[in-house]
């Protein structure tokens, strides 16, 4: 996979995440999720557990979009 394909896929996954944020909050609230090709390919409450699950499935964690689905009412300060 070349860099342009990787970038295009990442942008598509990010747009899908934005478009489906409401459904994702309902289903995965409080979890980290991994998205690849507009599909949630794994989730877990802890990022290390998510990485382990992805490796067991044969999914390269470097090639997925990972996002924490913040619980309702929780504020993140950067």
Secondary structure in CASP SS format (residue, H / E / C, confidence):
PFRMAT SS
TARGET T0000
AUTHOR 0000-0000-0000
METHOD secondary structure of the structure
MODEL  1
X C 1.00
X C 1.00
X H 1.00
X H 1.00
X H 1.00
X H 1.00
X H 1.00
X H 1.00
X H 1.00
X H 1.00
X H 1.00
X H 1.00
X H 1.00
X H 1.00
X H 1.00
X H 1.00
X H 1.00
X H 1.00
X H 1.00
X C 1.00
X H 1.00
X H 1.00
X H 1.00
X H 1.00
X H 1.00
X H 1.00
X H 1.00
X H 1.00
X C 1.00
X C 1.00
X C 1.00
X E 1.00
X E 1.00
X E 1.00
X E 1.00
X E 1.00
X C 1.00
X C 1.00
X E 1.00
X E 1.00
X E 1.00
X E 1.00
X E 1.00
X E 1.00
X C 1.00
X C 1.00
X H 1.00
X H 1.00
X H 1.00
X H 1.00
X H 1.00
X H 1.00
X H 1.00
X H 1.00
X H 1.00
X H 1.00
X H 1.00
X C 1.00
X C 1.00
X C 1.00
X H 1.00
X H 1.00
X H 1.00
X C 1.00
X E 1.00
X E 1.00
X E 1.00
X E 1.00
X C 1.00
X C 1.00
X C 1.00
X C 1.00
X C 1.00
X C 1.00
X C 1.00
X C 1.00
X C 1.00
X C 1.00
END
